[in-house]
Amino acid sequence: GREGESRVGTLEVNSIARWDISSQAWSAMNGGLVLADDLDPTSNLAAVHDLALVGGTLYVGGSFQSAGGAPIEGLATFAPVSGWSQLGSGIEGTVVAVDSDGTTVYAATNDAVSEFDGATWSTVASDLSGFELSSSLPNVLLLTDGFLYLGGWFTAVDGFEASNVARFNLSSREWESLG
């Protein structure tokens, strides 16, 4: 294999692999994920930052520009039968966190939180403010009991003061503090 490719044992997997419980073996996932290195075209810089498994579909958020050879950036789904897919028109940039209830998908990038309703993407937070000497850094999304929880390193979400954790009320469509 080429330098920069990721492996599980001797199996080339391109940054992601799956374990089959029945066969007790690793397998590649239909070409895996790729982020080309502009300085070294033989190197793959793709990285997975978060995974969510809902109803047999795996949501993969990370730094990549193709999944399974298709031009899919930052967020992709994988199903064993159909392989890799993009959600709607896709999302730009690196996805650092992802969660879904099987109907709606939420994805956080370094500066926003977006929602996919099955047809289109919309923004639920467009301004994550960072600390004085740093930019924001969200890294956890949790969707439960009518709320979307956001955790990471930030001081405000869309102007609403929040120290590293906030929740989005899915009914009122407003951000709330956790106290």
N, C-alpha and C positions, 0 to 999 in steps of 0.2 A: 504494500500500500504506500501511498504518498505521505510525506510529512504533513502533519496537521490534521489528518483524518482521525476520527475517534474510533476506538475499538473496544469490544468486550471480548477478552481473550484474543483470538486470532480473527474474529468476525468484525469486518468493517461496518460501522453503523451510522456514521455521520451525525453525531451529537445526540442521538436518541435510540433506545432499544427497548424491547419488551421481553418479559420473562413469561414463558408458557408453563403453567403449573403442571399440566398433564405430561408434557414431554420433558420437563425439567431442563429446559434449554432456552438460551437467549436467541432472539431473532432480530434482524434488521427491520426497519419499518418503511418499506417501500421507498427507498432512496434517502430517507432521513431528512435532515435540515442542513441548509448550506447558507453561509455568509462568506462571500469571497473576500480574500485579503487583497486589497489593491496593490500592495507591495510584493506579494508572493501568491500568484494565481494558483499554485498547487496547495495552498493552505486553506483550511476551512475554519473560520472564526465563530461559527454558529454556537449559540448557547441557549439552554432552556432555563427560564427563570421561574416558571410556575406551571403546575398541571392541575386540572380539575376533571374528574371522571363522573359523568352524569348520564345515566340510562344507556350505557354501552358506548357512548361517544367520549373520546378523550380530547379535552381542550388544552392546547399547548401554547403558552405565551413565552416569548423570548426574543433573542436577537438573531434574526435570520431573514433572508430575502427569497428563499425558495424552500418549498416542502414537497418532497416526492418529485422533484424536478419541475414543479409548477411555480410560477412567480407569485408566491404568497409571502407577505411581509409581516413579521411580528406576532401574528396570531393565526393558528390553524386548528382544524379539527382532524381527528384520525379515527376511523372505524375500520376494524379488521377486514370487512368485506369490500367497502368502497374506497379505502385508502384516505389520502389527504384531501381536504377541502378548505376553501376560503369562506368566511362568513360575509355574505353580501358583497359589497364593494371593497371590503377589507379595511384594515386600519393601518395607519402609517406609524412607523417607528418601532421602538423596542417596547414590548409588553412585559411589564414587571410583575403583574398579578392578574389573575383571571378567576372568575367563578360564574356559575350558572345554576338555574333551577330547572333546566331542561327546556325552558321556553325563552327566557331572556338571558343574555350573556352580558357580563360586565367585565371591562378590561381597563387596567390602569397603565398609563405610560408615565414617564417622568414628570409630565406637566398637566395631565388631564385624566379624567375618568369618563369612559364612554359606555353606552348601553346599546345593545343590538336586540331588536324586538322580533327577529326572525325575518325581517325584510330590509330594514334600514338602521344605520348607526345614528345615534344622537349623543350629545354631550350632557353629562350630569355634573361635571365639575371641570371648568376650563382654566382655573387659576389656583394652583397649589403653591402657596408661598413658603419659601424656605427660611432657614435661619440666616442671621446677618451675613455670615461669610460663606454661605453654602446655598445651593439650589435645593428644591424640594426633592424628596426621595420616598415615594410611596412604595410599599413592598408587600402588603397583604390586603386581600379583599375577602370578605366572608359574607355570604348572602344567607340570611336566616330570619325567620319570624317577622317578615315585613320590613326588614332593614338591610341595607348594604353597609357593612362596616369597612372602614378604610384605616389601615395602620401603616406607619412608616415614620419618616423624619420630615415633619412639616409644622408650620405654625398657624396656617390658615387654609381654609378651603373656600374659594370664591368669596374672600373677604370675611368669612365667618371664622372667628378665632377658634383654633383647635390645636391642642398641644399633642401632636403625634398620633392622635386617634379621633375619629369622627364617624358619625353614621348618617346615612341618607335614608330618610323616611320615604318608603316607596308609595305610601298613600298621599302624604302632603307634598311630596316631591321637594323637600327642603332638607338641608344639612342640619344636624343637631350635635351638640356637645354631649360628652358622656360624664360631665361634671368635673 
